[in-house]
Structure formats: C-alpha cells, structure tokens
Amino acid sequence: MRNEESHREGYMQADGQSPPDCCTEPGTDPGRPAVPGYAWMDCGLYRIKRATKDTDSDRFILIAPPFSISGLCCSENGKGWAMLIEWQDRKNHSHSTAIPFKDLKGDGSHVFDALADGGMSVPPEIALRKELLAYLCKAQELVRNQILSVNSLGWHKGAFLLPMGEVIGNPTQMVRFAGNSNHSHTRKNGTLQGWQQNVAKYGSGNPYLAFSLCVPFAAPLLYLFNNDGGGFNLFGDSSKGKSTCTKAAASVWGLVTKLPTWRGTSNDIEGQAAARNDGFFPIDEMSQADPRTIGSIAYMLANGISKMAMNVNRDVLPTAEWRLLFLSTGEHDLERLLRKNKEEAKAGQDVRIVDIPCPDAGLFQDFHEFPNGGAFADNLARQAKQHCGWPIRAFLERLCGGLPTQRERFERYLLSHKNRWLELALDKAKDYDPQVRRVAERFAIVAVAGELATEWGILPWKRGEAADSAIVLFNTWLTEKRGHTGAAENHRGIENLLSFISEKGASCFDAPWDDTALPFKGDRAGSRKDNGQGDWDWYLTPSGFKKACGDIDHKRVARACRSCGLLEVGEEGKSSQAIRIPGHGVCRCYVLRATAISSHQEDSPEV
C-alpha cells in the first residue's frame, strides 16, 4: 500500500479527465469492494463523474488515499457492528480502526476524526467527504469477511491476542481486540538470544529467580488446565532482590520501565488486571498498600472479576473479567497487613495469594560472574529492560502451533507432568488438606510451564531446574509460612483457642479446686485445675469455648482439636463431657489437659 505523497498530489489534480494509471480491476481486491461510481487506483479511491452532454468524458476525482476494508466486526452476541479499515500513514506506519455502523449516519464527523487521528488525509471539501461516506455505506453490503470483536486479550478461537492487534496462532475465526491497545507491558526490545544470555541464564543456581521467571510462562496455561488465577507474594526485608526478580519476570512479556504497585487505587489495579487477561501481572510494594482495601483488592485480583459499577442512570455496567497469575513483592505478608486493619486473613485469601518468605541472606545464592549481589541485581534489572517481550511470543507460538490438531493430546501431556510434580512435592505419608493441594497445583503449573519452556529452548536451563525451583519455594511456603498441612480455618481456630487460654487464663477461669483461691469475679469462660505438676488443665463452658474460638465455627474447632489430640473426648464420643466442678455442680465442659497442650505445641512446628 503506497503512502500519502501520491494522495496529496492527487488532490491538486482532483478533476482528472481520464483514469489514472494502475486502476484496480473491479472485484479483484476483497479489501476494496467495487461500488458503482467509484474506482480504486494505486494512489487511492476515486469518485467517477460520468460524461454528460456538457462534458466530453468521465471525470475522476480523488476522495481518499489507499485503504482496505478488512472485514465487518461484531461481538459474540451480534452487537457493536463496525467496519474494520486499515491504512498506512506518510511514515509507513500501519493503522487500523473499527468504524461503528452508527457513525456512518449523519455527517460522519466521527469517522473522519478516527481516520485523521491515524494520519489519513481526508478531503477538506464537504462534498468529497460525503462521497467517501457514501462509498463506505455502500461497501459494507459487499464485504464478506466476518471478524469477531472481543473486549479482552488472551485466548480466543484457538489463538492468543496481544495488544496492538497482534494475533499469535491460527484462530478458527478472524478475531480482533476491540479494547484499549495502548499497553506497553507487551512491547518488544532487544532479542530472544539477548534475553536468554543476559537474563534467563542467571536463574540457574537461584531458585527464587528461576521460579519468578517461570511464573509468566504459566499464565497462558491456566486456560488449558482450566484453573483459576491467583498469585505469589515474595515478602521479607528490603534490598533482598524481590523487585529485581519481579522485573526479570516482567521482561518475559514485555518492557516494564516501572513496576505497577499496590499503592494504586482499586480502579487503577482493576484496569491493569483487565489488560492482562490470560497473562502475567507483576505488582510491587504490597507493604505500601492501604490496609483498608488490600484484602478486597487481593480477592478481586485472584477472583478475576471487577467490582460492580453503575452509570449515571443507575444501570448496572458490564463487569470486566480476567484470569491471570501475578507476582507480588512486599516487606510483609498479606495476613500481617490485614491485621493492621484489625482483619483476619480468610482461608480463601491464603489459597489465592501464596505468601512466600524470602531468605534473610537474600534471593540470590549464585552471583555467577559478578563480585556481589548488588552488582548481580543491577545488571539483571538493566538487562531485563534491554531484552524483553520475545520469550512469551516464542512460547505462545509453540503453544498455539500444535493446539488446533493436537489439543487433547497436549492437555494430557500437561496433566501428566503436573501430576508427576505433585508426586515429587507431596509426601505420601502425610494427609494434605484440599487447600494445601490447591496451592500445590499452582506451583505444579509453574513447574510444568518452566520445564516446557526449557524443552522448547526458550529457557537455557537443564531439565528439572524449573521443577526443582518450584519445589524449593513450595516447601518454604509450607514449612515457614503455613506451618501445617491442614485446613487454615482449623489451624486458626486452634490458635485462637490456645491464645485465649494463655491470655485470659487468670481473668476468665476460676480455680474452685484451690481452697486458697479468691471468689471469682468477672466474665467466666470456665475453670482450671492444677494437674499436680505445676500446669493447668482447662474446663471451658460451651459459651466460653465458642468465645475462645473467635470467628471460626466452634464445632469445626472442636473436631480439629479432637483430631490432633488436644480435646479430651467425652462419653459417647462427644466433644464435651459432664464434669462436677466445686461450686458449680455438674456442668458440660470442653476439657483440654496440660499434657495435651504441651504435646501439641511441641509438634506444631513440624509439618
């Protein structure tokens, strides 16, 4: 397609008496429908004024520079019909815009604004603009290509959509992204080889960095595994390499000059997430988030749906949806940040956002050819800007290449590798709660993605390095952060119970077996009795037990206490039992022996 130099010349000779050279044969170019009264030439679209009794020959008037009509767009539900037009500006930059059918009505000012914004020279004469508008209206009836218009990036019709109209793979139907394409996070820079030699190779010998580099490759696999999104949060003291790892991970997808942060508003972070559907979201500085909103934002990110909004007429607007993996950093974990706002972390948050503590010595163990960790980190951050965007394209091209014909086989392959990793990571002798297994599955997908990128020659590592890094970080989360393999609610309920006894023992429990004890005054939760060895056995009333469990259901806590041997089982296998207590008569109590508490506290650090 020629640029607009010839078009500007054409306006100076707009009243040509004979057709210019290189006239396109009618109907030979599907992007330039043949409409009676118009003719396509190399230099653009002409309006033909037929000869009359006052003129000797037809006149050809240039009304537009070269452009193509690629097809007609509409959404899956048949809404939002538009005509997709493509052209090149005078610098030979390609442009495309979808002209809504509704804008073809009236004077077409919105149409000409959109074309002019992309550098197309539109005729200054109102009459010529009307001729161009008339051509577009008539041409829409002759366009045969149907294009699916979508408002989200990621997987559509077997292909993967990136911003700026980039489609990787061969979709079963032509697809076009109709949202905002100004997303620099997928911009390319440098080369794939440069990224491999200057960024990826340093993951070898550094499990935290290797895992961080694998997470971006795992994001597109969520769709194939039919898994929900979520994320990982690397937390620990500053200057340990957390942000550097995240910048290196961001380079897999594209150029990120400055990482998004948790300090943004809910709307800002929501917009960033919606622009990364089926993709990767690096987000920095969780510790600087507003503690009043961090919980809801974390849930929103992981659940993949925006908050409900209404327009001025109080009509509910469509919600944005996404599925992504995010890698976050911060000095503190989510649980601590929530407690700043006097909130308890819910089990769903524990599962969706996996808080991984960082080593005190820092995230980098092997500095390779660099003298120290500072020089290593500075070089890594610099190279991540100079070489980026190519790895995910290479990965997606391989991924999309085999999907149309071998999708079922490939999904079985992925599933078998995921299950193999789970067998390596989970001890068969231990009973893992579904919450732990769900987190383990996310680590497994990251491991599979890393091994796949290694097998395809994108990550320059030995086989097994990606899987090993995932096991290292999974075990770190399980042992150092979670500390148990059971349900989070059970663990938190037991912690609430023991903390209540420890903190309220003297003020809420009387000691009627002790003749020297003073009369009890206060909010009684039960009684305590010296076991003869200087420790206390505890007898909680039903109301006291419920209070001690906090926000966790007391029946659930009772079952968990029985399961781990904390709670003494009563008659007929009940959690409470009838006990005669001096001064109170026969009462139903939940009994916790000092020996059981001591044994539990000794075992609790073990997973």
C-alpha positions, 0 to 999 in steps of 0.5 A, a space after each residue: 500500500 503506497 503512502 500519502 505523497 501520491 494522495 496529496 498530489 492527487 488532490 491538486 489534480 482532483 478533476 482528472 479527465 481520464 483514469 489514472 494509471 494502475 486502476 484496480 480491476 473491479 472485484 479483484 481486491 476483497 479489501 476494496 469492494 467495487 461500488 458503482 461510481 467509484 474506482 480504486 487506483 494505486 494512489 487511492 479511491 476515486 469518485 467517477 463523474 460520468 460524461 454528460 452532454 456538457 462534458 466530453 468524458 468521465 471525470 475522476 476525482 480523488 476522495 481518499 488515499 489507499 485503504 482496505 476494508 478488512 472485514 465487518 466486526 461484531 461481538 459474540 452476541 451480534 452487537 457493536 457492528 463496525 467496519 474494520 479499515 486499515 491504512 498506512 500513514 506518510 511514515 509507513 506506519 500501519 493503522 487500523 480502526 473499527 468504524 461503528 455502523 452508527 457513525 456512518 449516519 449523519 455527517 460522519 464527523 466521527 469517522 473522519 476524526 478516527 481516520 485523521 487521528 491515524 494520519 489519513 488525509 481526508 478531503 477538506 471539501 464537504 462534498 468529497 467527504 460525503 462521497 467517501 461516506 457514501 462509498 463506505 455505506 455502500 461497501 459494507 453490503 459487499 464485504 464478506 469477511 466476518 471478524 469477531 470483536 472481543 473486549 479482552 486479550 488472551 485466548 480466543 478461537 484457538 489463538 492468543 491476542 496481544 495488544 496492538 492487534 497482534 494475533 499469535 496462532 491460527 484462530 478458527 475465526 478472524 478475531 480482533 481486540 476491540 479494547 484499549 491497545 495502548 499497553 506497553 507491558 507487551 512491547 518488544 526490545 532487544 532479542 530472544 538470544 539477548 534475553 536468554 544470555 543476559 537474563 534467563 541464564 542467571 536463574 540457574 543456581 537461584 531458585 527464587 529467580 528461576 521460579 519468578 521467571 517461570 511464573 509468566 510462562 504459566 499464565 497462558 496455561 491456566 486456560 488449558 488446565 482450566 484453573 483459576 488465577 491467583 498469585 505469589 507474594 515474595 515478602 521479607 526485608 528490603 534490598 533482598 532482590 524481590 523487585 529485581 526478580 519481579 522485573 526479570 519476570 516482567 521482561 518475559 512479556 514485555 518492557 516494564 520501565 516501572 513496576 505497577 504497585 499496590 499503592 494504586 487505587 482499586 480502579 487503577 489495579 482493576 484496569 491493569 488486571 483487565 489488560 492482562 487477561 490470560 497473562 502475567 501481572 507483576 505488582 510491587 510494594 504490597 507493604 505500601 498498600 492501604 490496609 483498608 482495601 488490600 484484602 478486597 483488592 487481593 480477592 478481586 485480583 485472584 477472583 478475576 472479576 471487577 467490582 460492580 459499577 453503575 452509570 449515571 442512570 443507575 444501570 448496572 455496567 458490564 463487569 470486566 473479567 480476567 484470569 491471570 497469575 501475578 507476582 507480588 513483592 512486599 516487606 510483609 505478608 498479606 495476613 500481617 497487613 490485614 491485621 493492621 486493619 484489625 482483619 483476619 486473613 480468610 482461608 480463601 485469601 491464603 489459597 489465592 495469594 501464596 505468601 512466600 518468605 524470602 531468605 534473610 541472606 537474600 534471593 540470590 545464592 549464585 552471583 555467577 560472574 559478578 563480585 556481589 549481589 548488588 552488582 548481580 541485581 543491577 545488571 539483571 534489572 538493566 538487562 531485563 529492560 534491554 531484552 524483553 517481550 520475545 520469550 512469551 511470543 516464542 512460547 505462545 507460538 509453540 503453544 498455539 502451533 500444535 493446539 488446533 490438531 493436537 489439543 487433547 493430546 497436549 492437555 494430557 501431556 500437561 496433566 501428566 507432568 503436573 501430576 508427576 510434580 505433585 508426586 515429587 512435592 507431596 509426601 505420601 505419608 502425610 494427609 494434605 488438606 484440599 487447600 494445601 493441594 490447591 496451592 500445590 497445583 499452582 506451583 505444579 503449573 509453574 513447574 510444568 510451564 518452566 520445564 516446557 519452556 526449557 524443552 522448547 529452548 526458550 529457557 537455557 536451563 537443564 531439565 528439572 531446574 524449573 521443577 526443582 525451583 518450584 519445589 524449593 519455594 513450595 516447601 518454604 511456603 509450607 514449612 515457614 509460612 503455613 506451618 501445617 498441612 491442614 485446613 487454615 480455618 482449623 489451624 486458626 481456630 486452634 490458635 485462637 483457642 490456645 491464645 485465649 487460654 494463655 491470655 485470659 487464663 487468670 481473668 476468665 477461669 476460676 480455680 474452685 479446686 484451690 481452697 486458697 483461691 479468691 471468689 471469682 469475679 468477672 466474665 467466666 469462660 470456665 475453670 482450671 485445675 492444677 494437674 499436680 505438676 505445676 500446669 493447668 488443665 482447662 474446663 471451658 463452658 460451651 459459651 466460653 469455648 465458642 468465645 475462645 474460638 473467635 470467628 471460626 465455627 466452634 464445632 469445626 474447632 472442636 473436631 480439629 482439636 479432637 483430631 490432633 489430640 488436644 480435646 479430651 473426648 467425652 462419653 459417647 464420643 462427644 466433644 464435651 463431657 459432664 464434669 462436677 466442678 466445686 461450686 458449680 455442680 455438674 456442668 458440660 465442659 470442653 476439657 483440654 489437659 496440660 499434657 495435651 497442650 504441651 504435646 501439641 505445641 511441641 509438634 506444631 512446628 513440624 509439618 
